[in-house]
Amino acid sequence: MADIMKLLAQAQEMQGKFQAIDADLQSQTVTASAGGGMVSVEVNGKGTVRSIKIDPGIVKASDVEMLEDLVLVAVTEAQKKAQDIQQREMGKLTGGLSLPFKLPF
């Protein structure tokens, strides 16, 4: 019985560590660019897109903001669909078992 309690304590400790890592990743920011800086994307440490910037020189100046918004919405929706697939596949792995903690992958 002590082994089970020890295992549960380790699982709770691991859950706390995963939550701390998750919070840390959400607060980090990275930026990448393409086309010599004509397009840049800012994401958090978990890969969630926070902003997209497009150099007005490659499109009509009045269209830049709308284009940035449209690209951001499309990328965000694609990420959501990918996350839904990930959750569905993880559900297959766990046999539909609802775990008391979120797995790191």
N, CA, C and O of each residue as an XYZ file, in Angstrom:
420
protein
N       0.829     -1.196      0.000
C       0.000      0.000      0.000
C       0.869      1.253      0.000
O       0.501      2.261     -0.604
N       2.006      1.199      0.666
C       2.911      2.348      0.709
C       3.453      2.654     -0.676
O       3.694      3.815     -1.009
N       3.651      1.602     -1.498
C       4.144      1.809     -2.856
C       3.140      2.589     -3.702
O       3.526      3.437     -4.506
N       1.870      2.305     -3.519
C       0.822      3.011     -4.265
C       0.780      4.474     -3.848
O       0.642      5.359     -4.692
N       0.897      4.726     -2.564
C       0.890      6.104     -2.068
C       2.105      6.867     -2.591
O       2.012      8.044     -2.941
N       3.236      6.184     -2.638
C       4.453      6.812     -3.158
C       4.282      7.136     -4.640
O       4.683      8.205     -5.100
N       3.690      6.215     -5.375
C       3.441      6.425     -6.803
C       2.495      7.601     -7.023
O       2.721      8.419     -7.915
N       1.456      7.691     -6.232
C       0.507      8.809     -6.339
C       1.190     10.139     -6.012
O       0.940     11.149     -6.671
N       2.033     10.136     -5.012
C       2.759     11.354     -4.652
C       3.686     11.791     -5.773
O       3.809     12.981     -6.062
N       4.338     10.822     -6.402
C       5.226     11.138     -7.531
C       4.425     11.682     -8.710
O       4.871     12.605     -9.391
N       3.247     11.116     -8.951
C       2.394     11.590    -10.043
C       1.953     13.026     -9.788
O       1.935     13.844    -10.708
N       1.601     13.333     -8.556
C       1.194     14.699     -8.223
C       2.356     15.664     -8.363
O       2.181     16.788     -8.834
N       3.534     15.236     -7.961
C       4.728     16.074     -8.096
C       5.020     16.337     -9.571
O       5.355     17.456     -9.960
N       4.888     15.290    -10.386
C       5.125     15.427    -11.813
C       4.104     16.375    -12.435
O       4.445     17.184    -13.297
N       2.856     16.274    -11.997
C       1.812     17.163    -12.502
C       2.166     18.614    -12.201
O       2.018     19.482    -13.061
N       2.630     18.879    -10.993
C       3.033     20.233    -10.620
C       4.170     20.737    -11.483
O       4.181     21.900    -11.885
N       5.128     19.867    -11.769
C       6.255     20.252    -12.623
C       5.784     20.567    -14.038
O       6.225     21.543    -14.644
N       4.873     19.720    -14.566
C       4.338     19.969    -15.905
C       3.585     21.298    -15.966
O       3.683     22.025    -16.955
N       2.838     21.613    -14.915
C       2.101     22.877    -14.883
C       3.054     24.061    -14.849
O       2.809     25.077    -15.499
N       4.140     23.935    -14.095
C       5.129     25.014    -14.035
C       5.807     25.203    -15.387
O       6.016     26.334    -15.827
N       6.148     24.106    -16.043
C       6.770     24.185    -17.366
C       5.794     24.803    -18.356
O       6.179     25.640    -19.172
N       4.529     24.392    -18.287
C       3.509     24.915    -19.183
C       3.373     26.428    -19.023
O       3.308     27.155    -20.015
N       3.331     26.901    -17.785
C       3.214     28.337    -17.525
C       4.445     29.082    -18.040
O       4.331     30.172    -18.600
N       5.612     28.489    -17.848
C       6.847     29.101    -18.331
C       6.847     29.197    -19.853
O       7.224     30.227    -20.412
N       6.427     28.132    -20.519
C       6.385     28.139    -21.987
C       5.413     29.195    -22.506
O       5.680     29.850    -23.513
N       4.300     29.355    -21.824
C       3.307     30.342    -22.266
C       3.847     31.762    -22.162
O       3.433     32.637    -22.922
N       4.770     32.003    -21.228
C       5.282     33.359    -21.032
C       6.468     33.683    -21.938
O       6.826     34.851    -22.085
N       7.073     32.678    -22.541
C       8.210     32.920    -23.432
C       7.716     33.353    -24.818
O       6.627     32.975    -25.249
N       8.534     34.145    -25.498
C       8.185     34.615    -26.831
C       9.366     34.427    -27.772
O      10.503     34.750    -27.430
N       9.085     33.901    -28.963
C      10.105     33.783    -29.993
C       9.556     34.371    -31.286
O       8.348     34.372    -31.521
N      10.465     34.872    -32.122
C      10.076     35.472    -33.389
C      10.881     34.837    -34.507
O      12.067     34.548    -34.345
N      10.233     34.623    -35.641
C      10.914     34.110    -36.826
C      10.470     34.952    -38.008
O       9.371     35.506    -38.016
N      11.347     35.043    -39.016
C      10.983     35.833    -40.193
C      11.329     35.070    -41.461
O      12.099     34.109    -41.445
N      10.744     35.522    -42.550
C      10.976     34.923    -43.866
C      11.048     36.040    -44.897
O      10.579     37.154    -44.666
N      11.644     35.719    -46.031
C      11.723     36.703    -47.107
C      12.548     37.912    -46.731
O      12.209     39.042    -47.082
N      13.641     37.671    -46.011
C      14.493     38.784    -45.616
C      13.802     39.750    -44.677
O      14.101     40.944    -44.671
N      12.873     39.231    -43.880
C      12.175     40.065    -42.905
C      10.867     40.631    -43.412
O      10.221     41.409    -42.711
N      10.459     40.258    -44.618
C       9.194     40.778    -45.154
C       7.987     40.253    -44.389
O       6.957     40.922    -44.315
N       8.110     39.062    -43.822
C       7.040     38.477    -43.015
C       7.667     37.981    -41.725
O       8.676     37.277    -41.753
N       7.071     38.347    -40.588
C       7.570     37.849    -39.308
C       6.400     37.344    -38.476
O       5.283     37.854    -38.558
N       6.695     36.316    -37.664
C       5.679     35.688    -36.835
C       6.216     35.607    -35.414
O       7.366     35.227    -35.195
N       5.377     35.966    -34.457
C       5.719     35.864    -33.041
C       4.853     34.776    -32.419
O       3.632     34.777    -32.579
N       5.495     33.843    -31.703
C       4.778     32.760    -31.044
C       5.233     32.650    -29.593
O       6.309     33.122    -29.226
N       4.384     32.012    -28.768
C       4.822     31.751    -27.399
C       5.595     30.438    -27.386
O       5.721     29.780    -28.419
N       6.105     30.059    -26.235
C       6.923     28.862    -26.125
C       6.198     27.572    -26.426
O       6.833     26.534    -26.611
N       4.884     27.616    -26.480
C       4.098     26.432    -26.826
C       3.756     26.400    -28.313
O       3.113     25.465    -28.790
N       4.195     27.437    -29.047
C       3.952     27.476    -30.486
C       2.678     28.190    -30.888
O       2.332     28.203    -32.069
N       1.974     28.780    -29.947
C       0.753     29.508    -30.272
C       1.121     30.852    -30.878
O       1.876     31.622    -30.284
N       0.588     31.132    -32.058
C       0.890     32.368    -32.765
C       0.247     33.541    -32.045
O      -0.945     33.524    -31.737
N       1.057     34.560    -31.782
C       0.551     35.766    -31.120
C       0.390     36.911    -32.100
O      -0.529     37.718    -31.966
N       1.275     36.991    -33.087
C       1.124     38.054    -34.081
C       1.843     37.684    -35.365
O       2.782     36.889    -35.372
N       1.380     38.279    -36.439
C       1.989     38.129    -37.760
C       2.136     39.531    -38.331
O       1.182     40.309    -38.327
N       3.319     39.854    -38.819
C       3.581     41.161    -39.420
C       4.036     40.961    -40.865
O       4.877     40.111    -41.157
N       3.464     41.759    -41.754
C       3.789     41.695    -43.175
C       4.246     43.071    -43.626
O       3.568     44.070    -43.386
N       5.401     43.115    -44.280
C       5.953     44.378    -44.784
C       4.988     44.967    -45.800
O       4.635     44.297    -46.770
N       4.558     46.199    -45.600
C       3.617     46.833    -46.528
C       4.156     46.931    -47.953
O       3.380     47.073    -48.898
N       5.465     46.858    -48.114
C       6.048     46.959    -49.451
C       5.719     45.795    -50.365
O       5.882     45.907    -51.580
N       5.255     44.666    -49.808
C       4.963     43.517    -50.663
C       3.480     43.411    -51.026
O       3.092     42.549    -51.814
N       2.651     44.291    -50.449
C       1.223     44.343    -50.792
C       0.778     45.796    -50.822
O       1.527     46.698    -50.446
N      -0.427     46.005    -51.267
C      -0.993     47.344    -51.245
C      -1.125     47.798    -49.791
O      -1.715     47.086    -48.978
N      -0.598     48.946    -49.460
C      -0.518     49.427    -48.078
C      -1.854     49.352    -47.341
O      -1.877     49.027    -46.154
N      -2.942     49.638    -48.002
C      -4.242     49.643    -47.324
C      -4.737     48.234    -46.990
O      -5.691     48.081    -46.227
N      -4.098     47.202    -47.555
C      -4.537     45.828    -47.332
C      -3.727     45.093    -46.262
O      -4.096     43.981    -45.884
N      -2.637     45.677    -45.763
C      -1.721     44.966    -44.871
C      -2.399     44.493    -43.596
O      -2.298     43.314    -43.257
N      -3.079     45.365    -42.889
C      -3.679     44.992    -41.611
C      -4.710     43.888    -41.783
O      -4.740     42.946    -40.991
N      -5.560     43.988    -42.808
C      -6.564     42.954    -43.058
C      -5.878     41.629    -43.403
O      -6.309     40.578    -42.929
N      -4.831     41.660    -44.209
C      -4.105     40.449    -44.574
C      -3.469     39.799    -43.348
O      -3.519     38.578    -43.194
N      -2.873     40.608    -42.480
C      -2.289     40.082    -41.238
C      -3.346     39.386    -40.392
O      -3.113     38.292    -39.878
N      -4.503     40.016    -40.247
C      -5.581     39.429    -39.452
C      -6.080     38.118    -40.059
O      -6.307     37.148    -39.337
N      -6.250     38.086    -41.375
C      -6.733     36.876    -42.040
C      -5.738     35.721    -41.888
O      -6.139     34.586    -41.631
N      -4.456     36.005    -42.045
C      -3.437     34.964    -41.891
C      -3.410     34.467    -40.451
O      -3.310     33.263    -40.214
N      -3.496     35.373    -39.495
C      -3.496     34.991    -38.086
C      -4.690     34.090    -37.762
O      -4.532     33.084    -37.070
N      -5.866     34.435    -38.248
C      -7.061     33.622    -37.998
C      -6.899     32.232    -38.617
O      -7.250     31.234    -37.987
N      -6.376     32.157    -39.833
C      -6.194     30.865    -40.498
C      -5.181     29.992    -39.761
O      -5.410     28.796    -39.578
N      -4.067     30.581    -39.340
C      -3.044     29.823    -38.611
C      -3.597     29.338    -37.279
O      -3.378     28.188    -36.898
N      -4.305     30.198    -36.574
C      -4.876     29.833    -35.282
C      -5.879     28.692    -35.434
O      -5.893     27.771    -34.617
N      -6.700     28.741    -36.447
C      -7.686     27.683    -36.687
C      -6.997     26.363    -37.027
O      -7.429     25.303    -36.574
N      -5.934     26.422    -37.817
C      -5.183     25.214    -38.147
C      -4.565     24.609    -36.887
O      -4.565     23.389    -36.719
N      -4.041     25.455    -36.005
C      -3.466     24.969    -34.754
C      -4.533     24.313    -33.883
O      -4.274     23.291    -33.247
N      -5.725     24.893    -33.851
C      -6.816     24.328    -33.056
C      -7.199     22.953    -33.593
O      -7.412     22.021    -32.818
N      -7.286     22.823    -34.900
C      -7.627     21.533    -35.501
C      -6.556     20.494    -35.184
O      -6.872     19.341    -34.893
N      -5.291     20.904    -35.240
C      -4.193     19.990    -34.916
C      -4.269     19.561    -33.457
O      -4.023     18.397    -33.139
N      -4.607     20.494    -32.568
C      -4.734     20.172    -31.143
C      -5.893     19.203    -30.915
O      -5.790     18.297    -30.087
N      -6.997     19.389    -31.647
C      -8.133     18.467    -31.531
C      -7.731     17.055    -31.946
O      -8.124     16.079    -31.307
N      -6.952     16.951    -33.011
C      -6.463     15.650    -33.469
C      -5.566     15.035    -32.403
O      -5.669     13.844    -32.108
N      -4.687     15.849    -31.827
C      -3.780     15.364    -30.785
C      -4.575     14.810    -29.607
O      -4.260     13.734    -29.098
N      -5.589     15.528    -29.176
C      -6.402     15.072    -28.050
C      -7.148     13.783    -28.391
O      -7.266     12.888    -27.555
N      -7.645     13.694    -29.609
C      -8.358     12.485    -30.031
C      -7.409     11.278    -30.030
O      -7.762     10.198    -29.557
N      -6.205     11.481    -30.564
C      -5.231     10.395    -30.607
C      -4.786      9.986    -29.202
O      -4.612      8.800    -28.922
N      -4.603     10.977    -28.319
C      -4.235     10.661    -26.937
C      -5.363      9.906    -26.247
O      -5.110      9.047    -25.403
N      -6.606     10.221    -26.600
C      -7.748      9.498    -26.054
C      -7.709      8.035    -26.447
O      -8.078      7.166    -25.657
N      -7.262      7.755    -27.671
C      -7.112      6.374    -28.111
C      -6.037      5.672    -27.279
O      -6.191      4.513    -26.896
N      -4.962      6.383    -27.010
C      -3.848      5.817    -26.256
C      -4.254      5.490    -24.826
O      -3.866      4.457    -24.279
N      -5.037      6.377    -24.230
C      -5.437      6.175    -22.832
C      -6.752      5.402    -22.722
O      -7.265      5.196    -21.622
N      -7.291      4.979    -23.853
C      -8.543      4.220    -23.825
C      -9.712      5.040    -23.330
O     -10.650      4.501    -22.743
N      -9.663      6.352    -23.564
C     -10.735      7.229    -23.110
C     -10.652      7.555    -21.633
O     -11.516      8.247    -21.094
N      -9.610      7.055    -20.976
C      -9.426      7.302    -19.554
C      -9.104      8.772    -19.321
O      -8.185      9.312    -19.937
N      -9.830      9.400    -18.467
C      -9.585     10.798    -18.140
C      -8.508     10.862    -17.062
O      -8.753     10.532    -15.902
N      -7.315     11.291    -17.462
C      -6.199     11.378    -16.511
C      -6.332     12.621    -15.647
O      -6.832     13.643    -16.116
N      -5.896     12.556    -14.402
C      -5.997     13.716    -13.511
C      -4.952     14.786    -13.800
O      -4.872     15.783    -13.082
N      -4.148     14.590    -14.849
C      -3.138     15.553    -15.214
C      -2.985     15.571    -16.727
O      -3.349     14.613    -17.409
N      -2.452     16.654    -17.239
C      -2.264     16.815    -18.667
C      -0.889     16.272    -19.046
O       0.116     16.626    -18.429
N      -0.850     15.417    -20.055
C       0.422     14.887    -20.524
C       1.184     15.975    -21.281
O       0.564     16.857    -21.877
N       2.507     15.926    -21.266
C       3.292     17.000    -21.881
C       3.391     16.924    -23.395
O       4.123     17.713    -23.992
N       2.694     16.020    -24.028
C       2.768     15.890    -25.493
C       1.423     15.758    -26.104
O       1.308     15.640    -27.324
